[in-house]
Amino acid sequence: MATFAITHRQVTDNYLVVQTLEGTDIGTGQSVTLAGLGATLNGTYTVEDVPTFLFLGVDDEGDWLFDPNVTILNQLLMPKTHADIARGAVDGTLTWTTTATWITDADVVAWLGIASATANDTAFITTAVNAANAYAYRRRREAGYYDSLSTVPSADVKLGTIMFAGSLYRERGSVDSFASFEQMGTPVAFGSNGQINRLLGVNRSQVA
């Protein structure tokens, strides 16, 4: 969870625009919670745009209008049915929850094929699941995708996240990844990062 200071806010044509003190990685489709703006504006919103110019309102066709001569950085635009409020300074906060919950412990246990996990195994599987969820979400965000934190975007992304969590579990206690062994004890490194990245849709051009 990340918290940012809000320095300005405005409401125009039923859209709320806030400006944060510093830049964020928040993009369209992300959910944010605003506080300190007053009872009628506080709440949870879904970001629809990250504009860099002064928001002027909506035209007759429903398109957003901006003033290209007035640059304003660190803005987030979201729908809000409310009377217009001129842009002005405010002392508020924006909270962005970044914890993804795409896969569960049960998903990884099924993939590993563990009939009955011990309490020690269960605790580490939970750690691996949390790490895999965070990694998968972050890597896709870096690749330009805007995903829901609570709903996995597709079956292939889910499998890739499960595989990564399973790999983390299997590497437990090893120096560098888990390995199989040939004759004379020569370790053969095993890795599925390429497959995981393909399933997650990262390390390649973004697709629709």
One Martini backbone bead per residue (centre of mass of N, CA, C, O) as a GRO file, in nm:
protein
  208
    1MET     BB    1   0.096   0.036   0.022
    2ALA     BB    2   0.028   0.372  -0.092
    3THR     BB    3   0.103   0.721  -0.006
    4PHE     BB    4  -0.031   1.041  -0.111
    5ALA     BB    5  -0.019   1.372  -0.169
    6ILE     BB    6  -0.265   1.623  -0.198
    7THR     BB    7  -0.276   1.955  -0.355
    8HIS     BB    8  -0.516   1.919  -0.573
    9ARG     BB    9  -0.859   2.012  -0.684
   10GLN     BB   10  -1.132   1.911  -0.912
   11VAL     BB   11  -1.464   1.984  -1.059
   12THR     BB   12  -1.577   1.872  -1.392
   13ASP     BB   13  -1.831   1.738  -1.539
   14ASN     BB   14  -1.817   1.485  -1.340
   15TYR     BB   15  -1.500   1.533  -1.270
   16LEU     BB   16  -1.217   1.424  -1.094
   17VAL     BB   17  -0.918   1.612  -1.005
   18VAL     BB   18  -0.591   1.517  -0.904
   19GLN     BB   19  -0.293   1.629  -0.729
   20THR     BB   20   0.025   1.525  -0.670
   21LEU     BB   21   0.331   1.578  -0.534
   22GLU     BB   22   0.402   1.306  -0.672
   23GLY     BB   23   0.481   1.060  -0.855
   24THR     BB   24   0.317   0.782  -1.012
   25ASP     BB   25   0.208   0.438  -1.116
   26ILE     BB   26  -0.068   0.521  -1.184
   27GLY     BB   27  -0.338   0.394  -1.375
   28THR     BB   28  -0.562   0.289  -1.563
   29GLY     BB   29  -0.796   0.106  -1.356
   30GLN     BB   30  -0.723   0.208  -1.088
   31SER     BB   31  -0.750   0.197  -0.736
   32VAL     BB   32  -0.856   0.467  -0.517
   33THR     BB   33  -0.811   0.655  -0.206
   34LEU     BB   34  -0.974   0.934  -0.066
   35ALA     BB   35  -0.864   1.206   0.156
   36GLY     BB   36  -0.932   1.533   0.277
   37LEU     BB   37  -1.179   1.659   0.070
   38GLY     BB   38  -1.435   1.571   0.189
   39ALA     BB   39  -1.727   1.403   0.217
   40THR     BB   40  -1.808   1.428  -0.102
   41LEU     BB   41  -1.501   1.314  -0.204
   42ASN     BB   42  -1.460   1.088  -0.045
   43GLY     BB   43  -1.307   0.778  -0.159
   44THR     BB   44  -1.355   0.536  -0.413
   45TYR     BB   45  -1.168   0.499  -0.724
   46THR     BB   46  -1.146   0.502  -1.086
   47VAL     BB   47  -0.910   0.542  -1.309
   48GLU     BB   48  -0.923   0.707  -1.648
   49ASP     BB   49  -0.679   0.921  -1.619
   50VAL     BB   50  -0.341   1.085  -1.704
   51PRO     BB   51  -0.305   1.396  -1.710
   52THR     BB   52  -0.101   1.699  -1.835
   53PHE     BB   53  -0.352   1.887  -1.838
   54LEU     BB   54  -0.592   2.104  -1.816
   55PHE     BB   55  -0.912   2.060  -1.718
   56LEU     BB   56  -1.228   2.161  -1.889
   57GLY     BB   57  -1.402   1.904  -1.984
   58VAL     BB   58  -1.703   1.834  -2.174
   59ASP     BB   59  -1.833   1.769  -2.460
   60ASP     BB   60  -2.105   1.689  -2.662
   61GLU     BB   61  -1.955   1.392  -2.717
   62GLY     BB   62  -1.779   1.324  -2.439
   63ASP     BB   63  -1.514   1.466  -2.456
   64TRP     BB   64  -1.222   1.560  -2.351
   65LEU     BB   65  -1.085   1.869  -2.220
   66PHE     BB   66  -0.780   2.056  -2.290
   67ASP     BB   67  -0.503   2.265  -2.196
   68PRO     BB   68  -0.202   2.287  -2.373
   69ASN     BB   69  -0.088   2.552  -2.203
   70VAL     BB   70  -0.142   2.371  -1.930
   71THR     BB   71   0.078   2.221  -1.723
   72ILE     BB   72   0.002   1.917  -1.523
   73LEU     BB   73   0.127   1.719  -1.298
   74ASN     BB   74   0.014   1.443  -1.129
   75GLN     BB   75  -0.258   1.338  -1.253
   76LEU     BB   76  -0.608   1.240  -1.177
   77LEU     BB   77  -0.890   1.086  -1.338
   78MET     BB   78  -1.243   1.079  -1.225
   79PRO     BB   79  -1.551   0.988  -1.162
   80LYS     BB   80  -1.797   1.254  -1.043
   81THR     BB   81  -2.092   1.331  -0.898
   82HIS     BB   82  -2.079   1.689  -0.909
   83ALA     BB   83  -2.026   1.986  -0.841
   84ASP     BB   84  -1.848   2.233  -0.929
   85ILE     BB   85  -1.483   2.279  -0.877
   86ALA     BB   86  -1.239   2.468  -0.846
   87ARG     BB   87  -0.923   2.486  -0.870
   88GLY     BB   88  -0.739   2.380  -0.567
   89ALA     BB   89  -0.612   2.374  -0.273
   90VAL     BB   90  -0.507   2.081  -0.075
   91ASP     BB   91  -0.518   1.842   0.218
   92GLY     BB   92  -0.450   1.530   0.108
   93THR     BB   93  -0.510   1.174   0.034
   94LEU     BB   94  -0.360   0.887  -0.137
   95THR     BB   95  -0.458   0.545  -0.175
   96TRP     BB   96  -0.261   0.254  -0.286
   97THR     BB   97  -0.334  -0.070  -0.356
   98THR     BB   98  -0.074  -0.342  -0.435
   99THR     BB   99  -0.230  -0.617  -0.367
  100ALA     BB  100  -0.226  -0.919  -0.501
  101THR     BB  101  -0.492  -1.200  -0.567
  102TRP     BB  102  -0.459  -1.439  -0.793
  103ILE     BB  103  -0.349  -1.656  -0.595
  104THR     BB  104  -0.333  -1.959  -0.407
  105ASP     BB  105  -0.235  -2.209  -0.214
  106ALA     BB  106  -0.406  -2.430  -0.359
  107ASP     BB  107  -0.283  -2.392  -0.639
  108VAL     BB  108   0.009  -2.480  -0.557
  109VAL     BB  109  -0.046  -2.753  -0.433
  110ALA     BB  110  -0.163  -2.875  -0.693
  111TRP     BB  111   0.095  -2.831  -0.870
  112LEU     BB  112   0.290  -2.995  -0.674
  113GLY     BB  113   0.138  -3.252  -0.543
  114ILE     BB  114   0.045  -3.218  -0.244
  115ALA     BB  115  -0.133  -3.400  -0.029
  116SER     BB  116   0.013  -3.307   0.265
  117ALA     BB  117   0.076  -3.029   0.426
  118THR     BB  118   0.260  -2.887   0.638
  119ALA     BB  119   0.290  -2.621   0.838
  120ASN     BB  120   0.562  -2.540   0.716
  121ASP     BB  121   0.478  -2.552   0.422
  122THR     BB  122   0.238  -2.358   0.432
  123ALA     BB  123   0.395  -2.105   0.515
  124PHE     BB  124   0.580  -2.099   0.258
  125ILE     BB  125   0.362  -2.095   0.044
  126THR     BB  126   0.248  -1.820   0.126
  127THR     BB  127   0.507  -1.666   0.063
  128ALA     BB  128   0.521  -1.748  -0.239
  129VAL     BB  129   0.246  -1.634  -0.323
  130ASN     BB  130   0.295  -1.337  -0.248
  131ALA     BB  131   0.544  -1.304  -0.433
  132ALA     BB  132   0.410  -1.384  -0.703
  133ASN     BB  133   0.190  -1.173  -0.711
  134ALA     BB  134   0.380  -0.928  -0.704
  135TYR     BB  135   0.554  -0.998  -0.950
  136ALA     BB  136   0.339  -1.028  -1.170
  137TYR     BB  137   0.213  -0.750  -1.144
  138ARG     BB  138   0.472  -0.579  -1.184
  139ARG     BB  139   0.563  -0.688  -1.461
  140ARG     BB  140   0.303  -0.606  -1.610
  141ARG     BB  141   0.315  -0.308  -1.543
  142GLU     BB  142   0.595  -0.262  -1.682
  143ALA     BB  143   0.465  -0.369  -1.969
  144GLY     BB  144   0.162  -0.203  -1.974
  145TYR     BB  145  -0.040  -0.321  -1.781
  146TYR     BB  146  -0.394  -0.306  -1.656
  147ASP     BB  147  -0.473  -0.458  -1.363
  148SER     BB  148  -0.629  -0.635  -1.146
  149LEU     BB  149  -0.582  -0.726  -0.811
  150SER     BB  150  -0.829  -0.955  -0.781
  151THR     BB  151  -0.815  -1.029  -1.100
  152VAL     BB  152  -0.716  -1.241  -1.317
  153PRO     BB  153  -0.676  -1.188  -1.656
  154SER     BB  154  -0.579  -1.500  -1.709
  155ALA     BB  155  -0.490  -1.827  -1.744
  156ASP     BB  156  -0.188  -1.784  -1.815
  157VAL     BB  157  -0.120  -1.595  -1.580
  158LYS     BB  158  -0.195  -1.789  -1.359
  159LEU     BB  159   0.007  -2.013  -1.430
  160GLY     BB  160   0.263  -1.839  -1.409
  161THR     BB  161   0.224  -1.771  -1.108
  162ILE     BB  162   0.221  -2.059  -1.004
  163MET     BB  163   0.498  -2.144  -1.112
  164PHE     BB  164   0.660  -1.938  -0.951
  165ALA     BB  165   0.575  -2.031  -0.671
  166GLY     BB  166   0.675  -2.325  -0.706
  167SER     BB  167   0.972  -2.249  -0.754
  168LEU     BB  168   1.019  -2.113  -0.483
  169TYR     BB  169   0.961  -2.363  -0.314
  170ARG     BB  170   1.182  -2.554  -0.447
  171GLU     BB  171   1.427  -2.350  -0.357
  172ARG     BB  172   1.435  -2.438  -0.081
  173GLY     BB  173   1.764  -2.437   0.052
  174SER     BB  174   1.905  -2.324  -0.185
  175VAL     BB  175   2.138  -2.140  -0.356
  176ASP     BB  176   2.047  -2.185  -0.689
  177SER     BB  177   1.808  -2.322  -0.733
  178PHE     BB  178   1.686  -2.601  -0.859
  179ALA     BB  179   1.802  -2.953  -0.901
  180SER     BB  180   1.947  -3.193  -1.087
  181PHE     BB  181   2.119  -3.522  -1.131
  182GLU     BB  182   2.389  -3.665  -1.246
  183GLN     BB  183   2.651  -3.813  -1.290
  184MET     BB  184   2.886  -3.727  -1.046
  185GLY     BB  185   2.706  -3.478  -0.935
  186THR     BB  186   2.603  -3.307  -1.166
  187PRO     BB  187   2.448  -3.020  -1.202
  188VAL     BB  188   2.117  -2.935  -1.332
  189ALA     BB  189   1.972  -2.672  -1.424
  190PHE     BB  190   1.647  -2.544  -1.344
  191GLY     BB  191   1.419  -2.364  -1.569
  192SER     BB  192   1.102  -2.143  -1.612
  193ASN     BB  193   1.116  -1.835  -1.689
  194GLY     BB  194   1.037  -1.832  -1.985
  195GLN     BB  195   0.753  -1.950  -1.946
  196ILE     BB  196   0.652  -1.748  -1.739
  197ASN     BB  197   0.687  -1.492  -1.917
  198ARG     BB  198   0.498  -1.585  -2.140
  199LEU     BB  199   0.242  -1.611  -1.962
  200LEU     BB  200   0.261  -1.305  -1.857
  201GLY     BB  201   0.357  -1.112  -2.104
  202VAL     BB  202   0.667  -1.067  -2.088
  203ASN     BB  203   0.938  -0.964  -2.269
  204ARG     BB  204   0.734  -0.813  -2.469
  205SER     BB  205   0.513  -0.706  -2.656
  206GLN     BB  206   0.229  -0.567  -2.626
  207VAL     BB  207  -0.100  -0.694  -2.590
  208ALA     BB  208  -0.453  -0.712  -2.613
   0.00000   0.00000   0.00000
